[in-house]
């Protein structure tokens, strides 16, 4: 096998417009077209024509002209995933404070977990549920203060959970856990409980992987919906053309009858 001669020029880099388009790229363009149809920027025929072009496109250069005249068409391309666990934007979320004074504070569901969470329960209760949270960064610190109150923390089963808190005439119970994956998020619970309680543990059966699967399923559902909308528009377009042909035939037949009469 011959080696390239020293000083030989490197092969030219592939231009961005010549990069092969992925399914995600096509779906992004299809979503822009769907929004444009919903807003009235495109009529059904224009939408159908452009959708055809999207799913025929092989390169990024063929996709760009389809949405060049639509909002968000000039936006940045989707960034690569930030790791197996990060699904949120790169910018870190601001610190979040959860305070319950003779009351209750709850944070759960689909949310972007910040790098620092401060929880204070004074004759009240705080609940922090991270089982469906987005983790833009690997390290999350939760500072807790429970005085005659309670703080309850739930995390996915496949992340690392650590603690350095203490209880003073109260309970500070953290079920420490080390994830098998070194890249998994790490949640550190620090603070103290005075005549109160702090409890943190993994929620059995709740895995970040499950959240990723749900996101992928939502992505597939979006593609299916876009395809069904496209097929419906194509059928409406065919029905409209058939009606026009029938009307032309009817006018032609009436004209011929008039000529024969």
C-alpha positions in Angstrom: 0.0 0.0 0.0 1.5 3.3 -1.0 1.6 6.2 1.4 0.7 9.7 0.2 3.7 11.8 -0.7 4.9 14.1 2.0 3.5 17.6 1.6 0.6 16.3 -0.5 -2.5 18.5 -0.1 -5.2 17.1 2.2 -8.5 16.2 0.5 -10.9 19.1 0.4 -13.5 19.2 3.2 -17.1 18.5 2.3 -19.1 21.6 2.0 -21.9 22.0 4.6 -24.6 22.0 1.9 -23.3 18.7 0.5 -23.6 16.9 3.8 -26.1 14.1 3.7 -29.4 15.0 5.4 -30.6 12.8 8.3 -34.1 11.8 9.3 -33.9 14.4 12.1 -33.0 17.1 9.6 -36.0 16.2 7.4 -38.3 16.1 10.5 -37.1 19.6 11.5 -37.9 21.0 8.1 -41.3 19.2 8.0 -42.2 20.7 11.4 -41.4 24.3 10.1 -43.7 23.5 7.1 -46.4 22.2 9.4 -46.3 25.4 11.4 -46.3 27.5 8.3 -49.4 25.7 7.1 -51.2 26.2 10.4 -50.4 29.9 10.4 -51.6 30.4 6.8 -48.2 31.2 5.3 -48.6 28.2 3.0 -51.7 26.9 1.3 -52.3 23.1 1.2 -50.9 22.7 -2.3 -47.7 24.6 -1.5 -47.3 22.5 1.7 -47.8 19.3 -0.2 -45.2 20.3 -2.8 -42.6 21.3 -0.2 -43.2 18.1 1.9 -42.5 16.1 -1.2 -39.3 18.0 -1.7 -38.3 17.4 1.9 -38.6 13.7 1.8 -36.9 13.5 -1.5 -33.9 15.6 -0.4 -30.6 13.8 0.0 -28.4 16.7 1.2 -28.6 19.7 3.5 -28.3 22.0 0.4 -31.6 20.5 -1.0 -33.4 21.1 2.3 -32.5 24.7 2.9 -34.4 26.3 -0.1 -37.6 24.6 1.0 -37.9 26.9 4.1 -35.7 29.8 3.1 -38.8 32.2 3.0 -40.3 30.9 6.3 -39.7 31.9 9.9 -37.0 29.9 11.7 -35.6 28.8 8.4 -32.3 30.6 9.1 -32.0 29.2 12.7 -29.1 27.2 13.8 -29.0 23.5 13.1 -29.8 21.0 15.8 -26.8 20.5 18.0 -25.4 17.1 18.7 -26.6 15.4 21.9 -24.7 16.5 25.0 -24.2 12.9 26.2 -26.4 10.0 27.0 -28.3 11.8 29.7 -28.5 15.5 28.7 -31.6 16.4 26.7 -31.9 20.1 27.6 -30.3 23.2 26.2 -26.6 23.9 26.8 -27.2 27.0 28.9 -27.5 26.1 32.6 -30.7 26.8 34.4 -30.6 29.4 37.3 -30.6 28.2 40.9 -34.1 27.2 42.2 -35.4 28.0 45.7 -38.2 26.0 47.2 -39.5 27.4 50.4 -42.4 26.1 52.5 -43.3 28.0 55.7 -46.5 26.6 57.2 -47.2 25.4 53.7 -46.1 23.0 51.0 -43.8 23.4 47.9 -43.6 20.8 45.1 -41.4 20.5 42.0 -42.0 17.5 39.8 -42.9 16.5 36.3 -40.9 17.4 33.2 -38.5 20.2 34.2 -34.9 21.3 33.7 -33.0 20.7 36.8 -30.5 23.5 37.7 -27.1 22.8 39.1 -28.2 24.0 42.6 -31.5 23.6 44.4 -32.2 25.2 47.8 -35.0 23.7 49.8 -36.2 25.2 53.1 -39.1 23.6 55.1 -40.2 25.5 58.2 -43.3 23.9 59.7 -44.0 22.9 56.1 -43.1 20.3 53.5 -41.0 20.3 50.3 -41.2 17.7 47.6 -38.5 17.5 44.8 -39.1 14.9 42.2 -36.3 14.5 39.6 -37.6 11.3 38.0 -38.7 13.0 34.8 -36.3 16.0 35.0 -33.9 17.0 32.2 -30.2 17.1 33.4 -28.3 19.7 31.4 -25.2 19.1 33.6 -23.9 16.1 35.4 -23.5 17.6 38.9 -26.6 18.7 40.9 -26.4 19.9 44.5 -29.5 20.1 46.7 -29.1 22.1 49.9 -31.8 21.4 52.4 -32.9 22.9 55.7 -35.8 21.2 57.5 -36.9 22.8 60.8 -40.0 21.3 62.2 -40.7 20.4 58.6 -39.9 17.8 56.0 -38.1 17.6 52.7 -38.6 14.6 50.4 -36.4 14.0 47.3 -36.9 11.4 44.6 -34.4 10.6 41.8 -34.2 8.2 38.9 -32.9 4.7 39.8 -29.9 4.9 37.5 -28.2 8.0 38.7 -25.7 8.5 41.6 -27.1 9.8 44.9 -24.8 11.0 47.7 -25.2 12.9 50.9 -23.3 14.9 53.6 -26.1 16.1 55.8 -27.0 15.5 59.4 -30.0 15.4 61.7 -30.3 17.3 65.0 -33.1 15.8 67.0 -34.5 14.9 63.6 -33.9 12.4 60.8 -31.6 12.9 57.7 -32.0 9.8 55.7 -30.4 9.5 52.2 -30.3 6.2 50.4 -26.9 6.7 48.8 -26.5 5.0 45.5 -23.7 4.7 42.9 -24.8 4.4 39.3 -23.0 1.8 37.1 -22.4 4.4 34.4 -19.7 6.9 35.2 -21.4 9.5 33.0 -24.7 9.3 34.9 -25.9 12.5 36.7 -24.8 12.9 40.3 -27.1 14.4 42.9 -25.5 15.6 46.2 -27.9 16.2 49.1 -26.4 18.5 51.8 -27.9 20.2 54.8 -29.5 19.4 58.1 -32.8 18.6 59.8 -33.7 20.1 63.2 -36.7 18.4 64.7 -37.7 17.7 61.2 -37.0 15.1 58.5 -35.1 14.8 55.2 -35.5 11.8 53.0 -33.9 11.2 49.6 -33.9 7.9 47.6 -34.2 6.5 44.1 -37.7 5.8 42.8 -37.8 2.2 41.8 -38.6 1.6 38.2 -37.9 5.2 37.2 -35.0 5.3 34.8 -33.7 8.1 32.7 -33.6 5.7 29.8 -37.4 5.4 30.0 -37.6 9.2 29.5 -35.3 9.0 26.5 -37.6 6.2 25.1 -40.6 8.4 25.6 -38.9 11.3 23.8 -38.0 8.9 20.9 -41.6 7.7 20.8 -42.8 11.3 20.6 -40.4 11.9 17.8 -41.7 8.9 15.9 -45.3 10.0 16.5 -44.5 13.5 15.1 -43.1 11.9 12.0 -46.1 9.7 11.6 -48.5 12.7 12.1 -46.6 14.7 9.5 -46.7 11.8 7.0 -50.5 11.3 7.6 -51.1 15.1 7.1 -49.1 14.9 3.9 -51.1 12.0 2.6 -54.4 13.7 3.5 -53.3 16.8 1.7 -52.3 14.8 -1.4 -55.6 13.0 -1.4 -57.5 16.3 -1.1 -55.4 17.6 -4.0 -56.2 14.6 -6.1 -59.9 14.9 -5.3 -59.8 18.6 -6.2 -58.2 17.8 -9.6 -60.7 15.1 -10.2 -63.6 17.5 -9.6 -62.0 20.0 -11.9 -61.6 17.3 -14.7 -65.3 16.3 -14.1 -66.4 19.9 -14.4 -64.4 20.4 -17.6 -65.9 17.2 -19.1 -69.4 18.4 -18.2 -68.8 21.8 -19.8 -67.4 20.1 -22.9 -70.4 17.8 -23.1 -72.8 20.7 -22.8 -71.0 22.6 -25.4 -71.1 19.7 -27.8 -74.8 19.1 -27.2 -75.3 22.8 -28.0 -73.4 22.5 -31.2 -75.3 19.4 -32.2 -78.6 21.2 -31.5 
